[in-house]
Amino acid sequence: MKVVMKKSDAKEPFSWTFQDDGKSILRSENYKEKRSAVNGIESVKKNCDNDARYELKTSSNGKFFFNLKAANGQIIGTSPMFASDAERRAAIDALKAKAASATVEEA
């Protein structure tokens, strides 16, 4: 697993994506400062092994996704849409198993 940190020309240019085997598992909001994005990555690593931090959701089109939340209830990251609950569960399991040791790459 790796974390890809990106910088764009947007007003809030920094964002990140946790990826496993080239697939997106969790993405961030946009951050104004790089330090805030790094803090978000650290928060994922800290909270990803706690089942209570996962909010399982179903979109209006029937796809499955999840939010990972911090202890204060704030959303740290959101997953992509998955076709099945099993795919969503596999993504959560991968995040739990690998996020803490994920390397950060800047794109």
JOBELNOR-V950349 format. One record per residue. N is the residue number from 1. PHI is phi in whole degrees, -180 to 180 (none if undefined). NEAR is the number of other ideal C-beta (glycine too) atoms within 12 Angstrom. Layout:
n: [N	N]
phi: [PHI	PHI]
near: [NEAR	NEAR]
//
This chain:
n: [1	2	3	4	5	6	7	8	9	10	11	12	13	14	15	16	17	18	19	20	21	22	23	24	25	26	27	28	29	30	31	32	33	34	35	36	37	38	39	40	41	42	43	44	45	46	47	48	49	50	51	52	53	54	55	56	57	58	59	60	61	62	63	64	65	66	67	68	69	70	71	72	73	74	75	76	77	78	79	80	81	82	83	84	85	86	87	88	89	90	91	92	93	94	95	96	97	98	99	100	101	102	103	104	105	106	107]
phi: [none	-141	-114	-104	-97	-119	-127	-118	-94	-70	-62	-115	-83	-99	-152	-144	-139	-82	-125	-130	52	80	-104	-68	-112	-154	-127	-97	-76	-90	-118	-74	-122	-60	-59	-66	-65	-62	-61	-63	-61	-63	-66	-62	-60	-75	-100	-68	-92	-104	-55	-68	-86	-97	-110	-86	-131	-127	-77	-64	-96	86	-82	-107	-154	-145	-112	-104	-115	-81	-58	-84	90	-74	-71	-89	-157	-128	-80	-74	-81	-119	-73	-140	-64	-63	-66	-61	-62	-63	-66	-64	-61	-65	-62	-60	-77	-122	-62	-60	-107	-65	-89	-106	-119	-100	-106]
near: [31	26	37	28	30	24	19	15	9	13	10	18	18	30	32	40	35	44	29	27	13	11	21	27	39	45	33	34	23	23	27	17	16	21	13	22	33	21	20	36	38	22	32	40	31	19	31	37	20	21	17	14	30	31	24	22	21	17	17	8	10	13	18	26	33	36	26	41	26	24	13	10	13	18	25	38	39	31	38	23	21	27	17	15	18	12	21	30	20	22	39	34	21	26	39	29	18	25	37	22	17	28	17	26	16	17	15]
//
